[in-house]
Amino acid sequence: MRSRFTAFAIGDVDHLVRTLHPSHPGAASEALLRASLRECCVTHRYMGLTIVHAPEPIDNEGIVVFFARVFQKGKECSFVERATFQRVRSIGWTYCDGVLRPASHPLDPEFVHDWIR
């Protein structure tokens, strides 16, 4: 998770593509995926990452709940995400999917309570 956040922050599109699970819908068209990721890297500022919850993976699948502090054109668009990752033998940990919620603070217990079960 941390490596993908850093990749967004520094514009490392190759890493983002490489660590996307092959079954992710975005993986269907690599050219479109690269263009979309490049756009996100250029138009957003990734200012901070807080891991809220990351239990031990089970059977090569892991869940990470995190708060990402992000800005676009000076406006905050931070979010909390519950992301699913799977370990792929030839690649390592890959991003499968996630559910996002807008957020201004990462550690509000009522906000993330139902996400960490």
C-alpha positions in Angstrom: 0.0 0.0 0.0 2.7 2.5 1.0 4.6 1.8 -2.3 1.5 2.6 -4.4 0.8 5.8 -2.5 4.4 6.9 -3.0 4.1 5.9 -6.7 1.1 8.3 -7.0 3.0 11.0 -5.2 6.1 10.8 -7.5 4.3 9.8 -10.7 5.7 6.3 -11.0 3.0 5.0 -13.4 5.0 1.9 -14.2 4.9 0.8 -10.5 1.1 1.5 -10.4 0.5 -0.7 -13.5 2.8 -3.4 -12.3 1.1 -3.7 -8.9 -2.5 -3.7 -10.2 -4.0 -7.2 -9.9 -4.5 -8.7 -13.4 -8.3 -9.2 -12.8 -8.8 -5.5 -12.0 -11.1 -3.9 -14.6 -8.6 -1.2 -15.3 -6.0 -3.8 -16.4 -8.0 -4.5 -19.5 -6.6 -1.6 -21.5 -3.1 -0.7 -20.4 -2.9 2.4 -22.6 -6.1 3.8 -21.1 -4.9 2.8 -17.6 -1.6 4.5 -18.0 -3.2 7.7 -19.3 -5.7 7.8 -16.4 -3.0 7.1 -13.8 -0.7 9.7 -15.3 -3.5 12.3 -15.2 -4.1 11.5 -11.5 -0.4 11.8 -10.7 -0.2 15.2 -12.4 -3.4 16.8 -11.2 -3.3 15.7 -7.6 -0.9 16.3 -4.7 -0.5 13.3 -2.4 0.5 14.8 0.9 0.2 12.0 3.5 -0.8 8.5 4.2 -2.1 7.0 7.5 -2.7 3.3 7.8 -5.8 3.0 10.0 -6.1 -0.8 10.1 -4.1 -3.6 8.5 -4.7 -7.1 9.9 -2.4 -10.0 9.0 -3.2 -11.3 5.5 -5.1 -14.5 5.2 -4.5 -17.0 2.3 -2.5 -14.4 0.3 -5.3 -11.8 0.6 -5.0 -8.6 2.7 -7.2 -5.7 3.7 -5.8 -2.2 4.4 -7.9 0.7 5.7 -6.0 3.9 5.1 -6.5 7.7 5.1 -4.9 9.5 2.1 -4.4 13.3 2.4 -4.8 14.5 -1.2 -5.3 17.9 -2.8 -6.5 18.9 -6.3 -6.0 22.5 -7.4 -5.6 23.5 -3.8 -8.8 21.9 -2.7 -8.7 19.0 -0.3 -10.1 15.8 -1.6 -8.8 13.4 1.1 -10.4 10.1 1.6 -10.5 6.9 3.6 -10.3 3.6 1.6 -10.8 0.0 2.5 -8.5 -1.7 -0.1 -8.1 -5.4 -0.9 -4.7 -6.7 -2.0 -3.7 -10.2 -3.3 -0.3 -11.7 -3.4 0.5 -12.9 -7.0 3.4 -15.3 -7.2 5.3 -13.5 -10.0 4.5 -10.0 -8.9 4.0 -9.7 -5.1 1.2 -7.8 -3.5 -1.3 -6.3 -6.0 -4.2 -3.9 -5.7 -7.5 -5.6 -6.4 -10.2 -3.1 -5.5 -11.3 -0.6 -2.9 -14.2 1.3 -1.4 -13.6 5.0 -0.8 -15.3 7.6 1.4 -14.4 11.3 1.5 -12.8 12.2 4.8 -11.2 15.1 6.6 -9.7 13.1 9.5 -8.3 9.5 9.5 -8.9 8.4 13.0 -12.5 9.2 13.8 -13.6 5.8 15.4 -17.2 6.1 14.4 -16.2 6.8 10.8 -14.0 3.7 10.3 -15.6 1.3 12.9 -17.6 -0.7 10.4 -14.6 -0.8 7.9 -12.3 -2.7 10.3 -14.4 -5.8 10.9 
